[in-house]
Amino acid sequence: QVRLVESGGGLVQAGGSLTLTCAASGFTFSDYGMRWYRQSPGKEREWVATINADGRLRDYAASVQDRFRIRKDIAKEVLYLHMNSLEPEDTAVYYCYGRGSWGPGTQVTVSP
């Protein structure tokens, strides 16, 4: 059974940093690309970043390019999202997605 569990969210001031973690289990982590999404109140869920199966290729939404970094630790079966220079507009619930499954999400709140 595929299981994804995010952690690392919290409250941070604008300009600060956070690292989100997604612990994966129930599938061969090295065989699948992974993604991060986010959803703000009243808005649709939006794609944030993608990493391919072996972790060498990454892609980012324009709104987070050069501020966020997605990383995959295959040995630990953990997906990361390193977030820098956070802005109030980054406030959202962040979800990891992989092998057709979603995690429950972790809340990130950025204060002005």
C-alpha positions as CSV (number, residue, x, y, z in Angstrom):
1,Q,0.0,0.0,0.0
2,V,1.4,3.4,-1.1
3,R,1.9,5.8,1.8
4,L,3.1,9.4,1.6
5,V,3.4,11.5,4.8
6,E,4.5,15.1,4.7
7,S,6.1,17.0,7.5
8,G,8.1,20.1,8.2
9,G,5.4,22.8,7.7
10,G,5.0,25.7,10.1
11,L,4.9,29.4,10.6
12,V,7.8,31.5,9.2
13,Q,8.4,35.1,8.5
14,A,8.7,36.4,5.0
15,G,12.2,35.9,3.7
16,G,12.7,32.8,5.9
17,S,13.2,29.2,4.9
18,L,11.6,25.8,5.5
19,T,12.3,22.3,4.4
20,L,9.4,20.0,3.8
21,T,9.8,16.2,4.0
22,C,7.7,13.5,2.4
23,A,8.3,10.0,3.7
24,A,7.4,7.3,1.2
25,S,6.6,3.7,1.6
26,G,4.8,0.8,-0.1
27,F,6.4,1.2,-3.5
28,T,9.8,1.2,-5.1
29,F,10.8,4.8,-4.6
30,S,13.7,4.7,-7.0
31,D,11.3,3.8,-9.9
32,Y,9.0,6.8,-9.7
33,G,9.2,10.5,-10.3
34,M,7.7,12.6,-7.5
35,R,6.0,16.0,-7.3
36,W,5.1,18.7,-4.8
37,Y,1.8,20.6,-5.1
38,R,0.2,23.3,-2.9
39,Q,-3.2,24.6,-2.3
40,S,-4.1,28.0,-0.9
41,P,-7.6,28.8,0.6
42,G,-10.1,29.4,-2.2
43,K,-7.7,28.4,-4.9
44,E,-7.1,25.2,-6.9
45,R,-4.3,22.9,-6.1
46,E,-1.3,23.9,-8.1
47,W,1.9,22.1,-9.2
48,V,5.1,23.3,-7.5
49,A,7.9,21.0,-8.6
50,T,8.8,17.7,-10.1
51,I,11.8,15.4,-9.8
52,N,12.4,12.3,-12.0
53,A,12.9,8.8,-10.8
54,D,16.6,8.9,-10.3
55,G,16.6,12.4,-8.9
56,R,18.7,14.0,-11.6
57,L,16.0,16.0,-13.5
58,R,14.0,18.7,-11.8
59,D,11.3,21.2,-13.0
60,Y,9.7,24.1,-11.1
61,A,6.7,26.4,-11.4
62,A,7.7,29.9,-12.4
63,S,6.5,31.3,-9.1
64,V,9.1,29.2,-7.1
65,Q,11.9,28.9,-9.6
66,D,15.2,29.9,-8.0
67,R,13.7,29.9,-4.5
68,F,12.7,26.2,-4.0
69,R,14.6,23.1,-4.6
70,I,13.2,19.6,-4.8
71,R,15.4,16.7,-3.8
72,K,15.0,12.9,-3.5
73,D,17.0,10.7,-1.1
74,I,16.5,7.3,-2.7
75,A,18.2,5.4,0.1
76,K,16.0,6.9,2.8
77,E,12.9,7.0,0.5
78,V,12.3,10.6,1.4
79,L,11.3,13.5,-0.8
80,Y,12.3,17.0,0.2
81,L,11.3,20.5,-0.8
82,H,13.8,23.1,0.4
83,M,12.1,26.5,0.4
84,N,14.0,29.8,0.6
85,S,13.0,33.5,0.4
86,L,9.5,32.6,1.4
87,E,6.7,35.1,0.6
88,P,3.2,35.4,2.1
89,E,2.0,34.2,-1.3
90,D,3.6,30.8,-0.6
91,T,1.2,30.2,2.3
92,A,-0.6,27.0,1.5
93,V,-1.0,23.3,2.3
94,Y,1.8,21.5,0.6
95,Y,1.2,18.0,-0.7
96,C,3.6,15.4,-2.1
97,Y,2.4,13.2,-4.9
98,G,3.8,9.9,-6.3
99,R,2.7,6.7,-7.8
100,G,-0.8,7.9,-8.1
101,S,-1.1,8.8,-4.5
102,W,-1.3,11.9,-2.3
103,G,-0.1,12.6,1.1
104,P,-2.4,14.4,3.6
105,G,-0.4,17.6,3.3
106,T,1.4,20.0,5.6
107,Q,0.5,23.6,6.3
108,V,3.0,26.4,5.5
109,T,2.2,29.9,6.7
110,V,4.4,32.8,5.8
111,S,3.7,36.0,7.7
112,P,4.5,39.4,6.3
